[in-house]
Amino acid sequence: MKYIFSILILGIGIHLQAQNGAPWDLKTCVEYAIQHNISIQQADVQARLAKLQAQFASSNRLPTINGSTGAGLRLGRSIDPTTNGFSNTQFLFNNFGLNGGVQIFNAGKLRNNAEATNFSWLASETDKQTISNDISMSVATFYLQILSAIEQSEITKIQIQQTLEQLNATKKRVEVGVLPEINLLELETQLANDSSNYIGAISNVIQTKLSLKALLNLDAGTEFDVLVQPVEKIKIQPFTDLQPDYVFTIAEQNLPNVKAAGLRVSAAAKSVAAAKANFYPTLSFGYGLSSNFSNQFKYTSGFEMTGVSAISPASPFVTVNNSKYFVQSPTYTATSANRNWGNIWNGWGNKINDNFGQSLSFQLSIPIFNGGQSKITYQQAKLNYRSTELQQENIQRKLKQDIYAAYTNAIVALNKLNANQKAVTTAEKAYQFATKRYELGLLGTIELLNNQNNFLRAKVNFKSTQYEYVFRIKLLEFYKGVSLEL
């Protein structure tokens, strides 16, 4: 007996430990999961990447403009950028440029590419919502499993109390010799089994909570408990409002995975148009501005006279008094000096202005032969379009099948619920009659325990089917667009 009570105390302690902290309702769990679940966060990152790709494709349609500048030192023989003549001296150069262009005609390739990537981005956004819906349904499943496990643990606790009451009453009757001692031993065995069932039920509650915490991306050591709500108080819609054709009509228009399939078909259609544009010419317009400056490090600082020119038969002459005098001119040698840093840049503005140039151009590109790549790309785009159409059709068919299956499962769950409810009623009456007969000594302990266990199983099965029925109805409500709340 001491061992049995130790097990009970341990189980109750585990249960109380699991119930520390403020309880969470289903709506809070769903909202928290959408904000913190890793799968949803990854889908959000993918959606942001798709948005950037859409922005990139759209920006390709805008004109481009790029600026450039450079400065440096030329040594040895090179071409002076301002005179286009060869120079064999050191000089400093500086240049500026501004150029760009825009495609005037490309058969709609850039526009269709931009629209295709935009549709793909919108599909990624709806994919994120699809994952959020899947996570929400998983949260609801675990949440209802926790409530069901808690209900079952309460049933097993009541079973323990009933067995204890029978044990105490039997013990008194054994002590006075009315019943044999084997009856007491059989009840003690039953109490041990009931205690084991209770510990298992509490463990099931804790394990299911751990699974829900993992889905919520909560640390396993975080205090967490759900708001316990009797299954009878959970609001559900009647079957008349959940007919499968009606639910499918609404789900087809609202569910994000169906929307994503349609968006991908639109994106594939635009990709086909973009691929077809590769067969047509493209016309581009370009423009540019440029200027440069250069200056040598040395400059002519003066001249020195080195003599006069030599006389030759071709030299000019003058005649004075019948005498011929040749004309000689003085010769000079230029002297040079190094410029300082400030003098090198003298005249920079004038040279930049003198060397300023502009350009405007048109370029026509005509595809003639590229190894059949344009044709293959176009065929691939058409096949991809057909593939996305088949995926859309498959998603719609699967959605209708899922809704009809959910409706059928809901009907089955309702029938099981009604059957189990009758089983509880009959098992309870049988247990009451067995208890009275046992008290009168007309029934053995084994028969009593069999009726008690049958009553326990009936109650557990009834609670299980209650939550199964609620889940089936909530699934249909979710397809219909109703938020997940209890």
C-alpha distance (Angstrom), angle and dihedral (degrees) to the residues before:
residue distance angle dihedral
M1 . . .
K2 3.81 . .
Y3 3.79 89.0 .
I4 3.79 91.2 51.8
F5 3.78 93.5 49.8
S6 3.82 89.9 48.8
I7 3.79 89.3 57.0
L8 3.79 90.5 49.7
I9 3.78 92.8 50.0
L10 3.81 90.8 48.3
G11 3.79 92.1 50.2
I12 3.79 93.2 47.8
G13 3.82 89.8 48.3
I14 3.79 91.7 53.1
H15 3.78 90.4 48.2
L16 3.79 93.2 50.8
Q17 3.80 91.5 46.6
A18 3.78 90.0 53.6
Q19 3.80 91.0 51.7
N20 3.80 97.2 57.4
G21 3.81 115.8 118.0
A22 3.80 134.8 38.2
P23 3.83 112.6 -49.2
W24 3.81 121.0 -114.7
D25 3.79 122.7 -139.6
L26 3.80 122.2 -145.2
K27 3.81 94.7 -100.2
T28 3.81 91.3 53.7
C29 3.80 91.4 48.7
V30 3.80 92.3 50.3
E31 3.82 93.7 47.7
Y32 3.81 91.9 47.1
A33 3.80 92.1 48.8
I34 3.80 92.2 51.2
Q35 3.82 90.0 53.3
H36 3.81 99.2 42.1
N37 3.79 110.4 23.8
I38 3.83 110.3 117.1
S39 3.81 94.9 -139.3
I40 3.81 90.3 55.4
Q41 3.81 90.9 47.0
Q42 3.81 90.3 51.8
A43 3.80 90.3 49.9
D44 3.81 88.8 50.8
V45 3.82 90.4 53.7
Q46 3.82 90.5 50.5
A47 3.81 90.1 49.9
R48 3.80 90.8 52.0
L49 3.80 90.8 50.0
A50 3.80 89.9 50.9
K51 3.81 89.7 50.7
L52 3.81 90.9 53.3
Q53 3.81 89.9 50.1
A54 3.80 89.2 51.8
Q55 3.80 90.8 50.4
F56 3.80 90.4 47.9
A57 3.81 92.7 51.5
S58 3.80 91.4 47.2
S59 3.82 92.4 50.2
N60 3.83 90.4 56.7
R61 3.80 87.8 74.6
L62 3.82 92.5 60.9
P63 3.82 124.2 89.9
T64 3.80 116.6 -96.3
I65 3.77 128.6 -135.1
N66 3.80 127.3 -179.9
G67 3.77 131.9 -177.7
S68 3.79 128.5 -153.2
T69 3.78 137.6 -179.6
G70 3.77 136.8 171.4
A71 3.77 142.3 177.5
G72 3.79 130.9 -167.5
L73 3.79 151.2 137.1
R74 3.81 124.6 -94.3
L75 3.82 119.2 -152.4
G76 3.82 128.9 -171.4
R77 3.78 125.6 -0.4
S78 3.78 112.1 -10.5
I79 3.80 142.7 133.3
D80 3.79 117.1 -84.4
P81 3.83 105.1 -130.7
T82 3.80 92.9 -145.0
T83 3.83 97.9 48.7
N84 3.84 100.5 24.3
G85 3.79 86.3 -137.6
F86 3.77 128.2 125.4
S87 3.76 114.8 -99.4
N88 3.78 129.0 -172.7
T89 3.75 98.3 -162.3
Q90 3.76 139.0 79.9
F91 3.78 118.1 -87.6
L92 3.81 139.4 166.7
F93 3.82 118.8 -125.2
N94 3.80 135.2 -168.0
N95 3.83 127.5 -178.2
F96 3.79 138.6 -176.7
G97 3.79 132.3 -163.5
L98 3.79 140.0 178.3
N99 3.81 120.9 -175.9
G100 3.77 141.8 154.0
G101 3.75 145.8 144.0
V102 3.78 148.0 -156.1
Q103 3.78 134.3 -145.9
I104 3.79 110.2 -117.4
F105 3.81 98.2 -175.6
N106 3.82 129.0 15.4
A107 3.83 101.8 147.2
G108 3.81 90.4 -100.8
K109 3.82 94.5 -61.6
L110 3.80 96.7 134.5
R111 3.81 92.7 41.6
N112 3.80 93.3 49.9
N113 3.81 91.9 45.3
A114 3.80 89.6 52.4
E115 3.80 92.4 49.2
A116 3.84 91.9 46.2
T117 3.80 92.9 53.1
N118 3.80 89.9 45.0
F119 3.82 90.5 55.0
S120 3.81 88.9 47.4
W121 3.80 90.0 52.6
L122 3.81 91.6 51.0
A123 3.81 88.6 48.9
S124 3.81 89.6 53.2
E125 3.78 89.7 52.0
T126 3.80 90.5 53.1
D127 3.82 89.3 46.1
K128 3.78 87.0 59.5
Q129 3.79 89.2 53.2
T130 3.82 90.2 48.0
I131 3.80 91.0 54.8
S132 3.80 89.3 46.3
N133 3.80 89.3 54.0
D134 3.81 91.8 48.7
I135 3.79 91.3 49.6
S136 3.81 90.2 46.7
M137 3.80 91.2 53.6
S138 3.81 90.7 48.2
V139 3.81 89.5 50.3
A140 3.81 90.5 50.8
T141 3.81 90.6 48.5
F142 3.80 93.7 52.4
Y143 3.80 91.1 41.7
L144 3.81 92.5 55.5
Q145 3.80 90.3 43.5
I146 3.80 88.8 55.9
L147 3.81 91.6 50.3
S148 3.79 90.1 47.9
A149 3.81 92.0 48.7
I150 3.80 90.5 49.4
E151 3.81 90.7 51.0
Q152 3.80 90.3 50.1
S153 3.81 91.3 49.2
E154 3.80 89.2 52.8
I155 3.80 90.0 50.9
T156 3.80 91.7 51.6
K157 3.80 89.4 48.0
I158 3.81 90.1 55.2
Q159 3.79 88.3 47.7
I160 3.81 89.4 56.1
Q161 3.80 90.9 51.0
Q162 3.79 91.7 50.5
T163 3.78 92.0 48.7
L164 3.81 90.5 48.9
E165 3.78 91.1 52.3
Q166 3.79 90.9 50.4
L167 3.80 90.2 45.6
N168 3.80 92.9 53.7
A169 3.79 92.9 46.2
T170 3.80 91.9 47.2
K171 3.79 91.6 47.5
K172 3.79 90.9 57.8
R173 3.80 92.0 48.6
V174 3.81 91.1 48.3
E175 3.79 90.8 51.4
V176 3.84 91.1 55.2
G177 3.79 91.4 44.9
V178 3.81 98.1 -112.5
L179 3.83 93.6 119.7
P180 3.79 131.0 29.9
E181 3.79 120.2 -107.2
I182 3.80 91.9 -114.0
N183 3.81 88.9 73.1
L184 3.79 88.9 60.1
L185 3.81 91.9 49.1
E186 3.78 91.7 50.0
L187 3.81 91.2 52.9
E188 3.79 91.4 47.6
T189 3.81 88.5 53.5
Q190 3.78 89.6 49.9
L191 3.81 90.6 49.8
A192 3.79 90.0 53.1
N193 3.80 90.7 50.6
D194 3.81 91.3 47.4
S195 3.82 89.8 50.3
S196 3.79 90.4 50.8
N197 3.80 90.3 50.1
Y198 3.80 90.1 50.6
I199 3.80 93.1 51.1
G200 3.81 89.1 48.6
A201 3.80 91.2 50.4
I202 3.82 92.0 49.8
S203 3.81 90.0 47.6
N204 3.79 89.3 51.7
V205 3.81 89.8 53.7
I206 3.80 91.9 51.2
Q207 3.81 94.1 45.7
T208 3.81 92.1 49.9
K209 3.81 90.3 49.4
L210 3.81 89.2 52.2
S211 3.80 89.8 52.7
L212 3.80 90.6 50.5
K213 3.82 91.6 48.0
A214 3.80 89.6 52.7
L215 3.79 89.6 52.4
L216 3.80 90.1 49.4
N217 3.83 89.6 48.8
L218 3.81 89.8 -120.0
D219 3.78 121.0 151.4
A220 3.80 111.2 -100.5
G221 3.82 90.1 -124.2
T222 3.79 94.5 53.9
E223 3.79 115.5 113.7
F224 3.77 107.5 -110.7
D225 3.78 137.6 164.9
V226 3.78 135.4 160.2
L227 3.76 127.7 -124.6
V228 3.80 104.9 -100.7
Q229 3.77 110.8 -134.2
P230 3.81 123.8 175.4
V231 3.76 110.8 -111.8
E232 3.79 90.6 -129.1
K233 3.84 90.1 64.4
I234 3.80 95.6 52.9
K235 3.80 108.6 111.4
I236 3.80 115.5 -129.8
Q237 3.79 132.8 171.3
P238 3.81 121.1 -111.6
F239 3.79 122.0 -106.0
T240 3.80 91.1 -109.2
D241 3.83 89.3 68.4
L242 3.81 93.9 46.6
Q243 3.79 104.2 57.0
P244 3.84 108.0 152.9
D245 3.83 97.7 -124.5
Y246 3.79 91.4 50.3
V247 3.80 92.5 45.8
F248 3.83 91.4 48.0
T249 3.80 91.9 51.9
I250 3.81 90.5 55.2
A251 3.82 95.0 40.1
E252 3.81 92.7 50.3
Q253 3.80 89.3 58.9
N254 3.81 99.1 40.4
L255 3.81 111.5 30.7
P256 3.82 111.4 102.1
N257 3.81 96.6 -139.4
V258 3.82 89.7 59.4
K259 3.81 90.4 47.9
A260 3.81 90.6 48.2
A261 3.81 90.9 53.0
G262 3.81 90.6 52.3
L263 3.80 91.8 48.0
R264 3.80 91.3 51.1
V265 3.80 90.2 51.9
S266 3.82 88.7 53.4
A267 3.81 90.8 47.6
A268 3.81 91.3 50.5
A269 3.82 90.9 49.9
K270 3.81 90.3 53.8
S271 3.80 90.1 47.5
V272 3.83 89.1 55.6
A273 3.82 90.1 53.2
A274 3.81 90.7 47.7
A275 3.81 91.9 50.0
K276 3.80 91.0 49.2
A277 3.81 89.6 56.1
N278 3.82 89.2 68.7
F279 3.83 87.9 77.6
Y280 3.83 92.4 62.0
P281 3.84 131.3 74.0
T282 3.76 121.9 -101.7
L283 3.79 125.7 -140.3
S284 3.79 121.1 -156.6
F285 3.79 133.8 -176.0
G286 3.80 120.7 -148.6
Y287 3.79 134.2 -170.9
G288 3.79 136.0 -178.1
L289 3.81 145.8 176.0
S290 3.82 125.1 -158.6
S291 3.80 143.1 168.2
N292 3.82 138.1 164.2
F293 3.79 143.7 -166.1
S294 3.80 133.3 -156.3
N295 3.82 135.6 172.2
Q296 3.81 133.9 177.5
F297 3.77 121.7 -119.3
K298 3.87 91.7 -132.2
Y299 3.79 126.0 60.3
T300 3.87 134.5 -175.7
S301 3.79 106.4 -95.7
G302 3.90 99.3 177.6
F303 3.84 147.7 -42.4
E304 3.83 134.1 -99.4
M305 3.86 123.8 -155.3
T306 3.79 110.7 -122.4
G307 3.85 100.7 176.6
V308 3.80 139.5 -73.4
S309 3.72 132.7 -58.6
A310 3.80 119.6 -87.6
I311 3.85 120.3 -105.3
S312 3.79 117.2 -112.4
P313 3.80 134.1 165.9
A314 3.75 87.9 -97.8
S315 3.78 94.1 52.9
P316 3.80 115.0 115.8
F317 3.80 117.3 -108.3
V318 3.82 142.6 -177.2
T319 3.81 129.3 -142.8
V320 3.80 118.6 -134.8
N321 3.87 118.5 178.5
N322 3.75 90.6 -15.6
S323 3.82 89.7 -51.9
K324 3.83 120.7 123.1
Y325 3.76 116.9 -135.7
F326 3.84 122.4 -174.6
V327 3.80 118.5 -138.6
Q328 3.79 114.4 -128.0
S329 3.78 125.0 -171.7
P330 3.78 126.5 -151.0
T331 3.83 118.9 -107.6
Y332 3.76 123.8 -137.9
T333 3.79 136.7 -165.6
A334 3.84 119.0 -145.0
T335 3.77 117.4 -128.0
S336 3.85 119.9 -148.5
A337 3.78 135.3 -159.7
N338 3.80 136.0 -171.6
R339 3.79 118.9 -98.4
N340 3.78 118.3 -128.7
W341 3.80 118.7 -125.5
G342 3.77 94.6 -93.6
N343 3.81 93.9 50.2
I344 3.79 93.3 51.5
W345 3.80 89.6 68.1
N346 3.81 95.2 49.1
G347 3.79 110.5 125.8
W348 3.80 93.5 18.7
G349 3.80 94.2 135.3
N350 3.79 94.5 47.2
K351 3.81 93.4 49.8
I352 3.81 92.2 46.6
N353 3.79 88.8 52.0
D354 3.83 93.8 44.8
N355 3.81 92.8 49.0
F356 3.82 96.3 44.4
G357 3.82 111.3 129.5
Q358 3.82 137.0 178.7
S359 3.77 133.2 -159.7
L360 3.82 136.6 -167.3
S361 3.79 122.9 -176.4
F362 3.79 145.3 170.9
Q363 3.79 122.5 -149.9
L364 3.78 125.3 -166.5
S365 3.81 118.0 -165.0
I366 3.81 116.0 -165.8
P367 3.83 119.0 -169.7
I368 3.79 110.1 -134.4
F369 3.78 107.5 155.7
N370 3.81 130.8 -12.4
G371 3.78 102.2 162.6
G372 3.79 93.7 -84.2
Q373 3.81 92.9 -67.7
S374 3.81 94.0 131.9
K375 3.80 91.0 51.7
I376 3.80 92.9 48.6
T377 3.81 91.6 47.2
Y378 3.80 90.0 51.3
Q379 3.81 92.5 49.4
Q380 3.81 91.3 48.3
A381 3.80 90.2 51.3
K382 3.83 91.2 52.1
L383 3.81 92.0 48.9
N384 3.80 90.6 48.7
Y385 3.80 88.9 51.2
R386 3.80 90.4 52.7
S387 3.81 90.1 47.8
T388 3.80 92.2 53.7
E389 3.82 89.9 49.2
L390 3.81 90.1 53.9
Q391 3.81 90.6 47.4
Q392 3.79 90.3 52.0
E393 3.79 91.2 49.7
N394 3.80 91.0 47.6
I395 3.81 92.3 50.2
Q396 3.80 91.2 51.1
R397 3.81 92.2 48.0
K398 3.79 92.1 47.2
L399 3.79 91.3 48.1
K400 3.80 91.3 54.1
Q401 3.80 91.2 46.8
D402 3.82 91.1 49.3
I403 3.79 92.4 50.0
Y404 3.81 92.9 48.9
A405 3.82 89.7 45.9
A406 3.81 90.4 49.7
Y407 3.81 90.5 49.7
T408 3.81 91.3 49.0
N409 3.80 91.2 47.9
A410 3.80 89.6 50.2
I411 3.82 90.7 54.0
V412 3.80 90.6 47.7
A413 3.80 90.3 48.5
L414 3.80 90.3 50.8
N415 3.80 91.8 51.2
K416 3.82 91.0 47.6
L417 3.80 88.9 48.8
N418 3.78 92.4 53.6
A419 3.79 91.6 45.9
N420 3.80 93.2 48.9
Q421 3.78 90.9 47.0
K422 3.82 89.1 57.5
A423 3.80 89.1 45.8
V424 3.81 90.3 55.0
T425 3.80 91.6 50.2
T426 3.80 94.6 49.8
A427 3.82 93.5 40.8
E428 3.80 90.3 51.5
K429 3.80 92.4 51.4
A430 3.81 91.1 46.9
Y431 3.80 90.5 50.7
Q432 3.82 91.9 49.0
F433 3.81 91.6 50.9
A434 3.80 90.5 46.0
T435 3.80 91.2 51.0
K436 3.80 92.2 52.2
R437 3.80 92.4 47.4
Y438 3.82 90.2 47.6
E439 3.80 90.7 52.5
L440 3.80 88.7 51.7
G441 3.80 91.4 49.3
L442 3.82 92.7 -114.7
L443 3.82 95.7 115.3
G444 3.77 132.5 50.9
T445 3.79 125.8 -124.3
I446 3.82 94.1 -110.1
E447 3.81 92.1 55.4
L448 3.80 90.3 47.5
L449 3.79 92.1 50.3
N450 3.79 91.6 47.8
N451 3.79 90.4 55.5
Q452 3.79 90.4 45.3
N453 3.80 92.2 51.4
N454 3.79 91.3 46.4
F455 3.79 89.1 53.6
L456 3.82 90.5 48.7
R457 3.81 93.3 50.2
A458 3.79 90.9 47.4
K459 3.80 92.0 53.5
V460 3.81 92.7 46.1
N461 3.80 91.9 48.6
F462 3.79 90.9 47.2
K463 3.81 92.9 52.5
S464 3.80 90.8 45.7
T465 3.80 92.4 52.2
Q466 3.80 90.7 45.9
Y467 3.80 91.2 59.3
E468 3.79 91.2 41.1
Y469 3.79 89.6 54.9
V470 3.81 91.9 47.6
F471 3.82 90.2 50.4
R472 3.81 92.5 50.1
I473 3.78 91.6 50.7
K474 3.82 92.2 45.0
L475 3.81 88.9 52.3
L476 3.80 90.9 55.2
E477 3.80 89.8 45.9
F478 3.79 89.1 51.6
Y479 3.82 91.0 53.1
K480 3.77 86.5 50.7
G481 3.81 91.0 55.1
V482 3.82 99.9 -103.9
S483 3.81 114.1 145.5
L484 3.80 118.5 -112.6
E485 3.79 105.6 -100.3
L486 3.79 134.8 133.8
